[in-house]
């Protein structure tokens, strides 16, 4: 399930205000069932109420095989914001949190004393995870805190693309107007102009929106030919310029791209409401009965255009002013994550808990906790391949996977070569995205990695980034709609520096250097 970056950003920036976790648990009694089996309470959060089938099959079997009992406290994300403070400050912490949706980096760092370091347990009780660390050093680097401890377990999702959101163009309109697929950024403007002027939807009205659908990367996706990418929100608009981390909205190519986009806006090629409409309004335009949007960005065509999806195809990356092509790519943030399993000071028999968690770091475990247990969402074939099953009629493949698995949340790791053994139905959204990935990942460039910060660094950057990001958004949308980027650029940079940009970037570079040292050990 692809989620709005605005939602993800709100969760990150609100983290600093979360209450301190209660300093409890050190005196709690050892919890066992009447049969002497260790019992644990684990809190997890779900996007929606899809029932409890995700806890059956493989999950239930791991508990039985490990001779433990898990009481799952499941919360809906819509309620979790209010209930989180109660859970944390009520004096009765769960033994563990499952899934990075539960707690942000800032929340974990702010309350570090309430979580136990896990590196000794990993060395002693988690052979599967240790093998994963050896195969993929990034996995260990992204969970190693600046103090050298590991407070959470990681995840690397299976069957994930290198590319992220991309532009889709109305191929039906191109064909009707006798236009070729645009190849360069200049071609793109010519096509958008034809979409505006030549009634490609054939209804006799001037209702076409050449570029629109108002998603939260409206600018970054449009100016991509200038070497701009749209990183995951948690990367805080940091990108790599060769081996150097830079803050993207201060680069010369960002400035040039904004100027180019402002010209397109002035000529009526961009939805005039692109910065003011909400998600539902944008979706209504993209999925209007008669197609009115020519180009928009998203995960797949059906995710944006709904019933109109058959009219749209991926827009091949455009050749920019430097002669190169670019696509959005940030696998270290989209495909990996930390905070997938955190153990609190409330937990007893931690070694048995960690041995159980280690069962999730195998190929078979990962595929079952992503698509559903064998016999439900997946099937293991005689040759060792895994068939992802087609959902019952009337259900989407995405919701079917969420119903029967943890999907995006919880410990996971499968060897990249294992993906070749997984067979996806052709109507599965993951299949569609991976086919697009095979075409365009050659244009991906290295992204800013998923670095870790100290509690002090997180506090500083959270405060700075809120103001800096807000000012960048304000000025960028102003320049697109009213012009003036060349005249006001120097003042903009000066203002950002007054807001602490240099310190913000310095912290990002320090974190990057630490990450590189860890990954190269």
The 8 nearest C-alpha neighbors of each residue, nearest first, counted from 0:
[[1, 2, 397, 398, 407, 401, 406, 428],
 [0, 2, 3, 298, 302, 297, 4, 164],
 [3, 1, 0, 4, 6, 7, 5, 298],
 [2, 4, 5, 6, 7, 1, 215, 214],
 [5, 3, 7, 6, 8, 232, 2, 215],
 [4, 6, 8, 3, 7, 9, 215, 232],
 [7, 5, 9, 4, 3, 8, 10, 2],
 [6, 8, 4, 10, 5, 9, 11, 3],
 [7, 9, 5, 11, 10, 6, 232, 4],
 [10, 8, 6, 12, 11, 7, 13, 5],
 [9, 11, 7, 13, 8, 12, 14, 6],
 [12, 10, 8, 14, 9, 13, 103, 7],
 [11, 13, 9, 14, 10, 461, 8, 15],
 [14, 12, 10, 11, 15, 16, 9, 17],
 [13, 15, 12, 11, 16, 17, 105, 106],
 [14, 16, 13, 17, 105, 106, 12, 458],
 [15, 17, 14, 13, 18, 106, 12, 19],
 [18, 16, 14, 15, 106, 19, 84, 13],
 [19, 17, 84, 20, 16, 88, 87, 106],
 [20, 18, 110, 21, 17, 109, 88, 87],
 [19, 21, 87, 88, 110, 22, 18, 113],
 [20, 22, 88, 23, 90, 87, 19, 89],
 [23, 21, 113, 20, 24, 112, 90, 25],
 [22, 24, 21, 25, 90, 345, 344, 91],
 [23, 25, 345, 27, 26, 344, 22, 346],
 [24, 26, 27, 23, 344, 345, 22, 346],
 [25, 27, 24, 28, 23, 345, 29, 344],
 [28, 26, 24, 25, 345, 29, 23, 346],
 [27, 29, 30, 26, 347, 24, 25, 345],
 [28, 30, 347, 31, 27, 348, 346, 37],
 [31, 29, 38, 28, 37, 32, 347, 39],
 [32, 30, 37, 38, 35, 36, 29, 33],
 [31, 33, 35, 36, 34, 38, 37, 30],
 [32, 34, 35, 31, 36, 37, 30, 38],
 [35, 33, 32, 36, 31, 37, 38, 67],
 [34, 36, 32, 31, 33, 37, 38, 30],
 [35, 37, 32, 31, 67, 34, 38, 66],
 [38, 36, 31, 67, 68, 30, 35, 32],
 [37, 39, 68, 31, 30, 69, 67, 32],
 [40, 38, 69, 94, 70, 68, 41, 37],
 [39, 41, 70, 93, 94, 69, 71, 42],
 [42, 40, 95, 71, 96, 93, 94, 72],
 [43, 41, 72, 96, 73, 71, 97, 93],
 [42, 44, 97, 73, 96, 98, 72, 74],
 [43, 45, 74, 75, 73, 76, 101, 100],
 [46, 44, 75, 47, 76, 74, 43, 48],
 [47, 45, 76, 75, 44, 48, 77, 49],
 [46, 48, 45, 75, 49, 76, 77, 50],
 [49, 47, 50, 75, 45, 46, 51, 402],
 [48, 50, 402, 47, 51, 401, 52, 398],
 [51, 49, 48, 52, 402, 53, 47, 403],
 [52, 50, 53, 54, 49, 55, 402, 403],
 [51, 53, 55, 54, 403, 50, 402, 404],
 [52, 54, 403, 404, 51, 55, 402, 405],
 [55, 53, 52, 58, 51, 59, 56, 404],
 [54, 56, 59, 52, 53, 58, 57, 51],
 [57, 55, 59, 58, 372, 60, 54, 373],
 [56, 58, 60, 372, 59, 61, 55, 367],
 [59, 57, 61, 60, 54, 56, 55, 62],
 [58, 60, 55, 62, 56, 61, 57, 54],
 [61, 59, 57, 63, 62, 58, 64, 56],
 [62, 60, 64, 58, 63, 59, 65, 57],
 [61, 63, 65, 59, 67, 60, 64, 66],
 [62, 64, 66, 60, 61, 65, 59, 67],
 [65, 63, 61, 66, 62, 60, 67, 355],
 [64, 66, 62, 63, 67, 355, 61, 351],
 [67, 65, 63, 64, 62, 36, 68, 37],
 [66, 68, 37, 62, 65, 36, 38, 63],
 [67, 69, 38, 62, 37, 39, 70, 36],
 [70, 68, 39, 38, 40, 71, 67, 41],
 [69, 71, 40, 39, 41, 72, 68, 38],
 [70, 72, 41, 73, 40, 42, 69, 43],
 [73, 71, 42, 41, 43, 70, 74, 40],
 [72, 74, 43, 44, 71, 42, 75, 45],
 [75, 73, 44, 79, 45, 43, 76, 72],
 [76, 74, 45, 77, 78, 44, 47, 46],
 [75, 77, 79, 46, 78, 45, 44, 74],
 [76, 78, 75, 79, 80, 46, 47, 74],
 [79, 77, 76, 75, 80, 81, 82, 74],
 [78, 80, 76, 82, 81, 83, 77, 75],
 [81, 79, 83, 78, 82, 77, 76, 84],
 [80, 82, 79, 83, 78, 84, 85, 77],
 [83, 81, 79, 85, 84, 80, 86, 78],
 [82, 84, 86, 85, 79, 80, 81, 87],
 [85, 83, 87, 86, 82, 88, 18, 81],
 [84, 86, 82, 89, 88, 83, 87, 81],
 [87, 85, 83, 84, 89, 88, 82, 92],
 [88, 86, 20, 84, 85, 89, 83, 21],
 [87, 89, 21, 85, 20, 90, 86, 84],
 [88, 90, 85, 91, 86, 87, 21, 92],
 [91, 89, 88, 21, 23, 92, 87, 22],
 [92, 90, 89, 93, 86, 23, 24, 87],
 [91, 93, 87, 90, 86, 345, 94, 89],
 [94, 92, 40, 95, 41, 42, 91, 345],
 [93, 95, 346, 40, 345, 343, 41, 342],
 [94, 96, 342, 41, 341, 93, 343, 42],
 [95, 97, 42, 341, 340, 41, 43, 98],
 [98, 96, 340, 43, 339, 409, 42, 95],
 [99, 97, 339, 408, 409, 100, 101, 340],
 [98, 100, 339, 338, 101, 102, 408, 337],
 [99, 101, 98, 102, 44, 103, 408, 43],
 [102, 100, 99, 98, 44, 43, 96, 103],
 [103, 101, 106, 100, 99, 107, 104, 338],
 [104, 102, 106, 105, 107, 11, 14, 99],
 [103, 105, 107, 106, 108, 102, 338, 11],
 [104, 106, 108, 103, 107, 14, 109, 457],
 [107, 105, 109, 103, 104, 108, 14, 102],
 [106, 108, 104, 110, 105, 109, 111, 103],
 [107, 109, 454, 111, 105, 110, 106, 104],
 [108, 110, 106, 107, 111, 105, 454, 19],
 [111, 109, 107, 108, 112, 20, 19, 113],
 [110, 112, 108, 113, 114, 107, 109, 115],
 [113, 111, 110, 114, 115, 22, 344, 109],
 [112, 114, 111, 344, 343, 110, 22, 20],
 [115, 113, 343, 112, 111, 344, 342, 150],
 [114, 116, 343, 344, 342, 117, 150, 113],
 [117, 115, 150, 149, 148, 118, 114, 119],
 [116, 118, 120, 149, 119, 150, 121, 115],
 [117, 119, 121, 120, 149, 116, 122, 148],
 [120, 118, 122, 121, 117, 123, 116, 124],
 [119, 121, 123, 117, 124, 122, 118, 350],
 [120, 122, 125, 118, 119, 124, 123, 117],
 [123, 121, 119, 120, 124, 118, 125, 129],
 [122, 124, 120, 121, 119, 125, 126, 350],
 [123, 125, 354, 120, 121, 122, 126, 353],
 [124, 126, 121, 357, 128, 127, 354, 123],
 [127, 125, 129, 128, 130, 124, 357, 122],
 [128, 126, 130, 129, 125, 360, 357, 131],
 [127, 129, 131, 130, 125, 126, 360, 132],
 [128, 130, 132, 126, 131, 127, 125, 133],
 [131, 129, 133, 127, 128, 132, 126, 134],
 [130, 132, 128, 134, 129, 133, 135, 127],
 [133, 131, 129, 135, 136, 130, 139, 134],
 [134, 132, 130, 131, 135, 136, 129, 139],
 [135, 133, 131, 132, 130, 136, 414, 129],
 [134, 136, 132, 137, 133, 138, 131, 139],
 [137, 135, 132, 138, 518, 139, 133, 140],
 [138, 136, 140, 139, 135, 518, 141, 132],
 [137, 139, 136, 140, 141, 135, 132, 153],
 [138, 140, 136, 137, 142, 132, 141, 143],
 [141, 139, 137, 143, 518, 517, 142, 138],
 [140, 142, 139, 138, 450, 143, 449, 137],
 [143, 141, 139, 140, 149, 337, 144, 151],
 [144, 142, 149, 140, 141, 148, 147, 139],
 [143, 145, 147, 146, 148, 451, 149, 142],
 [144, 146, 147, 453, 452, 143, 451, 148],
 [147, 145, 144, 148, 453, 143, 149, 452],
 [148, 146, 144, 145, 143, 149, 118, 142],
 [149, 147, 144, 146, 116, 143, 150, 118],
 [148, 150, 143, 117, 116, 118, 142, 151],
 [151, 149, 116, 117, 148, 115, 341, 114],
 [152, 150, 341, 338, 340, 149, 337, 142],
 [151, 153, 340, 339, 337, 338, 410, 341],
 [154, 152, 337, 336, 339, 410, 338, 142],
 [153, 155, 411, 410, 336, 335, 412, 156],
 [154, 156, 335, 412, 411, 334, 157, 336],
 [155, 157, 334, 154, 411, 412, 159, 335],
 [158, 156, 159, 413, 155, 418, 366, 365],
 [159, 157, 418, 156, 160, 429, 433, 421],
 [158, 160, 157, 334, 156, 161, 433, 429],
 [161, 159, 162, 433, 436, 158, 432, 163],
 [160, 162, 330, 328, 440, 436, 163, 159],
 [163, 161, 328, 160, 327, 440, 436, 326],
 [162, 164, 327, 328, 165, 298, 161, 329],
 [165, 163, 298, 297, 296, 327, 162, 166],
 [164, 166, 296, 297, 163, 298, 167, 327],
 [165, 167, 296, 295, 314, 313, 297, 294],
 [166, 168, 313, 314, 312, 294, 295, 296],
 [169, 167, 294, 311, 312, 314, 293, 170],
 [168, 170, 311, 293, 171, 172, 310, 294],
 [171, 169, 173, 172, 311, 310, 168, 174],
 [172, 170, 174, 310, 169, 173, 175, 311],
 [171, 173, 175, 199, 170, 174, 169, 176],
 [174, 172, 178, 170, 176, 171, 175, 177],
 [173, 175, 177, 171, 172, 176, 178, 170],
 [174, 176, 172, 177, 173, 171, 199, 178],
 [175, 177, 173, 174, 178, 172, 199, 197],
 [178, 176, 174, 175, 173, 179, 172, 180],
 [179, 177, 173, 176, 174, 180, 190, 175],
 [180, 178, 181, 173, 177, 174, 190, 182],
 [179, 181, 182, 178, 173, 314, 170, 315],
 [182, 180, 186, 187, 183, 179, 190, 317],
 [181, 183, 317, 186, 318, 180, 184, 187],
 [184, 182, 318, 317, 186, 185, 181, 319],
 [183, 185, 187, 186, 319, 317, 318, 224],
 [186, 184, 183, 187, 188, 189, 181, 182],
 [187, 185, 181, 183, 189, 184, 188, 182],
 [186, 188, 184, 190, 181, 185, 189, 191],
 [187, 189, 191, 185, 190, 186, 192, 184],
 [190, 188, 192, 186, 187, 191, 193, 185],
 [191, 189, 193, 187, 192, 188, 194, 186],
 [190, 192, 194, 188, 209, 193, 189, 268],
 [193, 191, 189, 195, 190, 194, 188, 196],
 [192, 194, 190, 196, 195, 191, 197, 189],
 [193, 195, 191, 192, 209, 196, 197, 199],
 [196, 194, 192, 193, 209, 207, 197, 191],
 [195, 197, 193, 194, 198, 192, 205, 199],
 [196, 198, 193, 199, 194, 195, 176, 192],
 [199, 197, 201, 200, 196, 203, 205, 194],
 [198, 200, 172, 201, 197, 194, 175, 176],
 [201, 199, 198, 202, 290, 172, 291, 289],
 [200, 202, 199, 198, 203, 204, 197, 175],
 [203, 201, 204, 200, 198, 199, 289, 205],
 [202, 204, 201, 198, 205, 200, 206, 199],
 [205, 203, 206, 202, 198, 201, 207, 200],
 [204, 206, 207, 198, 203, 195, 196, 202],
 [205, 207, 204, 291, 208, 198, 195, 202],
 [206, 208, 291, 205, 195, 292, 209, 194],
 [207, 209, 292, 210, 291, 270, 293, 211],
 [208, 210, 293, 191, 268, 194, 195, 292],
 [211, 209, 269, 294, 208, 293, 295, 268],
 [212, 210, 270, 213, 295, 269, 208, 292],
 [211, 213, 281, 285, 295, 214, 284, 282],
 [214, 212, 273, 211, 281, 217, 215, 274],
 [215, 213, 217, 216, 212, 278, 296, 281],
 [214, 216, 217, 213, 5, 4, 3, 218],
 [217, 215, 219, 218, 214, 220, 229, 296],
 [216, 218, 214, 215, 220, 219, 213, 221],
 [219, 217, 221, 216, 220, 222, 257, 260],
 [218, 220, 216, 222, 221, 229, 217, 223],
 [219, 221, 223, 218, 222, 217, 216, 229],
 [220, 222, 218, 219, 223, 217, 260, 224],
 [223, 221, 256, 219, 224, 220, 225, 218],
 [222, 224, 227, 220, 225, 226, 221, 228],
 [225, 223, 319, 226, 222, 317, 318, 325],
 [224, 226, 223, 319, 227, 252, 256, 222],
 [227, 225, 224, 223, 325, 252, 228, 319],
 [228, 226, 223, 225, 222, 219, 253, 224],
 [229, 227, 327, 223, 230, 219, 326, 226],
 [228, 230, 327, 219, 231, 220, 216, 227],
 [231, 229, 329, 228, 236, 232, 234, 328],
 [230, 232, 233, 234, 332, 329, 229, 333],
 [233, 231, 234, 235, 8, 4, 230, 7],
 [232, 234, 235, 231, 8, 11, 332, 7],
 [233, 235, 232, 231, 236, 237, 230, 447],
 [234, 236, 233, 232, 237, 231, 464, 230],
 [237, 235, 234, 247, 246, 230, 238, 232],
 [236, 238, 246, 235, 245, 234, 247, 447],
 [239, 237, 447, 245, 446, 244, 247, 236],
 [238, 240, 244, 447, 243, 241, 446, 245],
 [241, 239, 243, 242, 244, 245, 238, 445],
 [240, 242, 243, 239, 244, 445, 444, 238],
 [243, 241, 240, 239, 244, 445, 245, 447],
 [242, 244, 240, 239, 241, 245, 508, 238],
 [245, 243, 239, 238, 240, 508, 237, 447],
 [246, 244, 238, 237, 247, 239, 243, 240],
 [245, 247, 237, 248, 236, 249, 238, 504],
 [246, 248, 249, 250, 236, 245, 237, 238],
 [249, 247, 250, 253, 246, 471, 236, 254],
 [250, 248, 247, 246, 251, 253, 492, 254],
 [251, 249, 253, 252, 247, 248, 254, 246],
 [252, 250, 254, 253, 255, 249, 248, 256],
 [251, 253, 255, 254, 250, 225, 256, 226],
 [254, 252, 256, 250, 251, 255, 248, 257],
 [253, 255, 251, 257, 252, 256, 258, 250],
 [256, 254, 252, 258, 257, 253, 251, 259],
 [255, 257, 222, 259, 253, 258, 254, 225],
 [258, 256, 260, 254, 259, 255, 261, 253],
 [257, 259, 261, 255, 256, 260, 254, 484],
 [260, 258, 256, 262, 257, 261, 255, 263],
 [259, 261, 263, 257, 262, 258, 479, 256],
 [262, 260, 479, 264, 258, 263, 259, 482],
 [261, 263, 265, 259, 260, 264, 266, 258],
 [262, 264, 260, 266, 268, 261, 265, 267],
 [265, 263, 261, 269, 267, 266, 262, 268],
 [266, 264, 262, 263, 267, 261, 480, 268],
 [265, 267, 263, 264, 268, 262, 269, 192],
 [268, 266, 264, 265, 269, 263, 270, 195],
 [267, 269, 209, 263, 264, 266, 191, 210],
 [270, 268, 210, 264, 267, 211, 271, 209],
 [269, 271, 211, 273, 272, 208, 210, 268],
 [272, 270, 273, 269, 264, 267, 274, 480],
 [273, 271, 275, 270, 274, 276, 213, 211],
 [272, 274, 213, 270, 271, 275, 276, 211],
 [275, 273, 272, 276, 213, 476, 271, 217],
 [274, 276, 272, 273, 277, 213, 271, 280],
 [277, 275, 272, 280, 273, 274, 281, 278],
 [276, 278, 280, 279, 281, 275, 213, 274],
 [277, 279, 281, 280, 282, 276, 214, 213],
 [278, 280, 282, 281, 277, 283, 276, 284],
 [281, 279, 283, 277, 282, 278, 276, 284],
 [280, 282, 212, 278, 284, 213, 283, 279],
 [283, 281, 285, 279, 284, 280, 286, 278],
 [282, 284, 280, 286, 281, 285, 287, 279],
 [285, 283, 287, 281, 282, 286, 212, 280],
 [284, 286, 282, 304, 283, 212, 292, 287],
 [287, 285, 304, 283, 284, 305, 282, 307],
 [286, 288, 284, 289, 290, 283, 285, 291],
 [289, 287, 290, 286, 307, 306, 291, 284],
 [288, 290, 287, 291, 200, 286, 307, 202],
 [289, 291, 287, 292, 288, 200, 307, 286],
 [290, 292, 207, 208, 289, 206, 293, 284],
 [293, 291, 208, 285, 209, 294, 290, 207],
 [292, 294, 209, 169, 168, 210, 208, 291],
 [293, 295, 168, 210, 167, 292, 209, 211],
 [296, 294, 166, 211, 167, 212, 210, 297],
 [297, 295, 166, 165, 167, 164, 220, 294],
 [296, 298, 164, 165, 299, 303, 166, 302],
 [297, 299, 164, 302, 163, 165, 300, 1],
 [300, 298, 302, 301, 297, 432, 303, 431],
 [299, 301, 308, 303, 302, 304, 311, 167],
 [300, 302, 305, 308, 304, 303, 299, 306],
 [303, 301, 299, 300, 304, 305, 298, 297],
 [304, 302, 301, 300, 305, 297, 285, 299],
 [303, 305, 286, 308, 307, 285, 301, 300],
 [306, 304, 301, 307, 308, 286, 303, 302],
 [305, 307, 308, 304, 286, 301, 309, 288],
 [308, 306, 304, 305, 309, 310, 286, 290],
 [309, 307, 301, 304, 300, 310, 311, 305],
 [310, 308, 311, 307, 306, 312, 300, 301],
 [309, 311, 171, 308, 169, 170, 307, 312],
 [312, 310, 169, 168, 170, 308, 309, 167],
 [311, 313, 167, 168, 170, 314, 169, 300],
 [314, 312, 167, 166, 315, 168, 311, 165],
 [313, 315, 167, 166, 168, 316, 312, 165],
 [314, 316, 313, 317, 182, 439, 181, 166],
 [317, 315, 324, 325, 314, 326, 318, 439],
 [316, 318, 183, 182, 324, 184, 224, 319],
 [317, 319, 183, 324, 323, 322, 184, 224],
 [318, 320, 224, 322, 321, 225, 323, 184],
 [319, 321, 322, 225, 318, 224, 323, 184],
 [322, 320, 319, 323, 225, 318, 226, 324],
 [323, 321, 319, 320, 318, 324, 183, 224],
 [324, 322, 318, 321, 319, 325, 320, 224],
 [325, 323, 318, 316, 317, 442, 319, 224],
 [324, 326, 442, 316, 443, 226, 224, 223],
 [327, 325, 443, 442, 328, 316, 228, 162],
 [328, 326, 228, 163, 229, 162, 164, 165],
 [327, 329, 162, 163, 443, 161, 330, 326],
 [328, 330, 446, 331, 230, 332, 333, 231],
 [331, 329, 333, 334, 332, 161, 328, 335],
 [332, 330, 335, 329, 449, 448, 334, 333],
 [333, 331, 330, 335, 449, 329, 334, 231],
 [334, 332, 330, 335, 331, 329, 231, 336],
 [335, 333, 330, 156, 155, 332, 331, 159],
 [336, 334, 155, 331, 154, 332, 333, 156],
 [335, 337, 154, 153, 332, 155, 334, 338],
 [336, 338, 153, 339, 142, 152, 151, 154],
 [339, 337, 99, 151, 340, 152, 341, 153],
 [338, 340, 98, 99, 409, 337, 97, 152],
 [341, 339, 97, 152, 151, 338, 96, 98],
 [342, 340, 151, 96, 95, 338, 150, 343],
 [341, 343, 95, 114, 94, 115, 96, 340],
 [344, 342, 114, 345, 94, 95, 113, 346],
 [343, 345, 24, 346, 113, 114, 115, 25],
 [24, 344, 346, 343, 94, 25, 92, 27],
 [347, 345, 94, 344, 343, 349, 342, 348],
 [346, 348, 349, 29, 345, 30, 94, 344],
 [349, 347, 350, 351, 352, 346, 37, 29],
 [348, 350, 352, 347, 351, 353, 346, 120],
 [349, 351, 353, 352, 348, 354, 120, 124],
 [352, 350, 354, 353, 349, 348, 355, 65],
 [351, 353, 349, 355, 350, 354, 356, 348],
 [354, 352, 356, 350, 355, 351, 349, 357],
 [355, 353, 351, 357, 124, 356, 352, 125],
 [354, 356, 352, 353, 357, 358, 65, 351],
 [357, 355, 353, 358, 354, 359, 352, 410],
 [356, 358, 125, 354, 359, 355, 360, 127],
 [357, 359, 356, 360, 355, 361, 354, 364],
 [358, 360, 364, 357, 411, 356, 361, 410],
 [361, 359, 412, 411, 358, 127, 357, 128],
 [362, 360, 364, 363, 359, 413, 365, 412],
 [361, 363, 413, 365, 364, 366, 412, 414],
 [362, 364, 366, 365, 361, 367, 413, 359],
 [365, 363, 359, 361, 367, 362, 366, 368],
 [366, 364, 411, 368, 362, 367, 363, 412],
 [365, 367, 369, 363, 368, 364, 370, 362],
 [368, 366, 372, 371, 364, 369, 365, 370],
 [367, 369, 404, 365, 405, 366, 371, 406],
 [368, 370, 406, 366, 367, 404, 371, 365],
 [369, 371, 400, 367, 376, 404, 368, 366],
 [372, 370, 376, 367, 403, 404, 368, 377],
 [371, 373, 367, 375, 57, 376, 56, 377],
 [374, 372, 377, 378, 375, 376, 379, 367],
 [373, 375, 378, 377, 372, 376, 379, 371],
 [376, 374, 372, 373, 377, 371, 403, 378],
 [377, 375, 371, 388, 370, 372, 387, 373],
 [376, 378, 387, 373, 388, 386, 375, 374],
 [379, 377, 373, 386, 374, 385, 380, 387],
 [378, 380, 385, 384, 383, 386, 373, 381],
 [381, 379, 384, 383, 382, 385, 378, 386],
 [380, 382, 383, 379, 384, 385, 378, 386],
 [381, 383, 380, 384, 379, 385, 420, 386],
 [384, 382, 380, 381, 379, 385, 420, 421],
 [385, 383, 420, 380, 382, 421, 379, 386],
 [384, 386, 379, 421, 378, 380, 422, 420],
 [387, 385, 422, 378, 377, 421, 388, 379],
 [388, 386, 377, 423, 422, 376, 385, 378],
 [389, 387, 377, 376, 386, 390, 378, 424],
 [388, 390, 424, 391, 387, 396, 376, 427],
 [391, 389, 396, 394, 399, 388, 392, 395],
 [392, 390, 394, 393, 389, 399, 395, 396],
 [393, 391, 394, 390, 395, 389, 396, 399],
 [392, 394, 391, 395, 390, 396, 399, 398],
 [395, 393, 392, 391, 390, 399, 396, 398],
 [396, 394, 397, 398, 399, 390, 393, 427],
 [395, 397, 399, 398, 427, 390, 400, 394],
 [396, 398, 400, 395, 399, 401, 0, 428],
 [399, 397, 401, 400, 395, 396, 402, 394],
 [400, 398, 396, 402, 397, 401, 390, 395],
 [399, 401, 370, 397, 403, 398, 402, 404],
 [402, 400, 398, 404, 399, 403, 406, 397],
 [403, 401, 399, 49, 400, 53, 404, 398],
 [402, 404, 53, 371, 400, 52, 401, 399],
 [405, 403, 53, 371, 368, 406, 401, 369],
 [404, 406, 408, 368, 407, 369, 53, 401],
 [405, 407, 369, 404, 401, 408, 368, 370],
 [408, 406, 405, 369, 409, 156, 98, 0],
 [409, 407, 98, 405, 406, 99, 339, 410],
 [408, 410, 98, 339, 97, 340, 411, 405],
 [411, 409, 154, 339, 153, 359, 152, 340],
 [412, 410, 154, 365, 360, 155, 359, 156],
 [411, 413, 155, 360, 365, 154, 361, 156],
 [414, 412, 362, 361, 365, 415, 157, 417],
 [413, 415, 417, 416, 362, 412, 418, 131],
 [416, 414, 417, 418, 413, 157, 419, 158],
 [417, 415, 414, 418, 419, 420, 413, 421],
 [416, 418, 419, 415, 420, 414, 413, 362],
 [419, 417, 420, 421, 416, 415, 158, 157],
 [420, 418, 417, 421, 416, 422, 415, 384],
 [419, 421, 384, 418, 417, 385, 422, 383],
 [422, 420, 385, 418, 419, 384, 386, 423],
 [423, 421, 386, 387, 385, 420, 424, 384],
 [422, 424, 387, 430, 425, 421, 386, 427],
 [425, 423, 427, 426, 389, 422, 387, 430],
 [426, 424, 427, 430, 423, 431, 428, 429],
 [425, 427, 424, 428, 430, 431, 396, 423],
 [428, 426, 430, 424, 425, 429, 396, 423],
 [427, 429, 431, 430, 432, 426, 396, 397],
 [430, 428, 432, 431, 427, 433, 158, 159],
 [431, 429, 433, 427, 428, 432, 425, 423],
 [432, 430, 428, 434, 429, 433, 435, 427],
 [431, 433, 435, 429, 434, 430, 436, 428],
 [434, 432, 436, 430, 435, 431, 160, 429],
 [433, 435, 437, 431, 436, 432, 430, 438],
 [436, 434, 432, 438, 433, 437, 439, 431],
 [435, 437, 433, 440, 439, 438, 434, 160],
 [436, 438, 434, 435, 439, 440, 433, 441],
 [439, 437, 435, 436, 440, 434, 441, 315],
 [438, 440, 436, 441, 437, 442, 435, 326],
 [439, 441, 442, 443, 436, 162, 437, 161],
 [440, 442, 439, 443, 438, 437, 444, 436],
 [443, 441, 325, 440, 326, 439, 324, 444],
 [444, 442, 440, 326, 441, 328, 325, 327],
 [443, 445, 446, 442, 328, 325, 326, 441],
 [446, 444, 239, 443, 447, 329, 328, 238],
 [447, 445, 329, 238, 239, 448, 444, 328],
 [446, 448, 238, 239, 237, 244, 449, 234],
 [449, 447, 450, 331, 446, 332, 511, 234],
 [448, 450, 331, 332, 141, 447, 451, 234],
 [451, 449, 448, 141, 514, 510, 511, 452],
 [452, 450, 144, 510, 141, 449, 145, 453],
 [453, 451, 456, 457, 510, 145, 454, 450],
 [452, 454, 456, 455, 145, 457, 144, 108],
 [455, 453, 108, 457, 456, 109, 458, 452],
 [456, 454, 458, 453, 457, 459, 452, 108],
 [457, 455, 453, 459, 458, 454, 452, 460],
 [458, 456, 454, 460, 459, 455, 452, 461],
 [457, 459, 455, 461, 456, 460, 454, 462],
 [458, 460, 456, 462, 457, 461, 463, 455],
 [459, 461, 463, 457, 462, 464, 458, 503],
 [462, 460, 464, 458, 463, 459, 457, 12],
 [461, 463, 460, 459, 464, 465, 458, 466],
 [464, 462, 460, 461, 465, 466, 467, 459],
 [463, 465, 467, 461, 466, 468, 460, 462],
 [464, 466, 468, 463, 467, 462, 469, 461],
 [465, 467, 469, 464, 468, 463, 470, 462],
 [466, 468, 464, 470, 469, 465, 463, 471],
 [469, 467, 471, 470, 465, 464, 466, 472],
 [468, 470, 466, 472, 467, 471, 473, 465],
 [469, 471, 473, 467, 472, 468, 474, 466],
 [472, 470, 468, 474, 473, 469, 475, 467],
 [473, 471, 469, 475, 470, 474, 476, 468],
 [472, 474, 470, 471, 476, 475, 469, 477],
 [473, 475, 477, 471, 476, 472, 478, 470],
 [474, 476, 478, 472, 477, 473, 471, 479],
 [477, 475, 479, 478, 474, 473, 472, 480],
 [476, 478, 474, 480, 475, 479, 481, 473],
 [477, 479, 482, 475, 481, 476, 484, 480],
 [480, 478, 261, 476, 477, 482, 481, 260],
 [479, 481, 477, 478, 482, 261, 476, 264],
 [482, 480, 478, 477, 479, 483, 261, 265],
 [483, 481, 478, 479, 261, 484, 480, 477],
 [482, 484, 486, 485, 478, 487, 481, 258],
 [483, 485, 487, 488, 478, 486, 482, 258],
 [486, 484, 488, 483, 487, 258, 254, 489],
 [485, 487, 483, 484, 488, 489, 490, 482],
 [486, 488, 484, 490, 485, 489, 483, 491],
 [489, 487, 491, 490, 485, 484, 486, 492],
 [490, 488, 492, 491, 487, 493, 486, 485],
 [489, 491, 493, 487, 488, 492, 494, 486],
 [490, 492, 488, 494, 489, 493, 487, 495],
 [493, 491, 495, 489, 494, 490, 496, 488],
 [494, 492, 490, 496, 491, 495, 489, 497],
 [493, 495, 497, 491, 496, 492, 490, 498],
 [496, 494, 498, 492, 497, 493, 500, 491],
 [495, 497, 500, 499, 493, 498, 494, 501],
 [496, 498, 494, 495, 499, 493, 500, 501],
 [499, 497, 495, 496, 500, 494, 467, 463],
 [498, 500, 496, 497, 502, 501, 503, 463],
 [501, 499, 496, 503, 502, 495, 498, 504],
 [500, 502, 504, 503, 499, 496, 505, 495],
 [501, 503, 505, 499, 500, 504, 506, 496],
 [502, 504, 500, 506, 501, 505, 460, 499],
 [505, 503, 507, 501, 506, 502, 500, 508],
 [504, 506, 502, 508, 507, 503, 501, 509],
 [507, 505, 509, 503, 508, 504, 510, 502],
 [506, 508, 504, 510, 505, 509, 511, 503],
 [507, 509, 511, 505, 510, 506, 504, 512],
 [508, 510, 506, 512, 511, 507, 505, 513],
 [511, 509, 513, 507, 508, 512, 450, 506],
 [510, 512, 508, 514, 509, 513, 450, 507],
 [511, 513, 515, 509, 514, 510, 508, 516],
 [514, 512, 510, 516, 511, 515, 517, 509],
 [515, 513, 511, 517, 512, 516, 140, 450],
 [514, 516, 512, 518, 517, 513, 519, 511],
 [517, 515, 513, 519, 514, 518, 520, 512],
 [518, 516, 514, 515, 520, 140, 519, 513],
 [517, 519, 515, 136, 140, 516, 520, 137],
 [518, 520, 516, 517, 515, 136, 514, 140],
 [519, 517, 518, 516, 515, 136, 140, 514]]
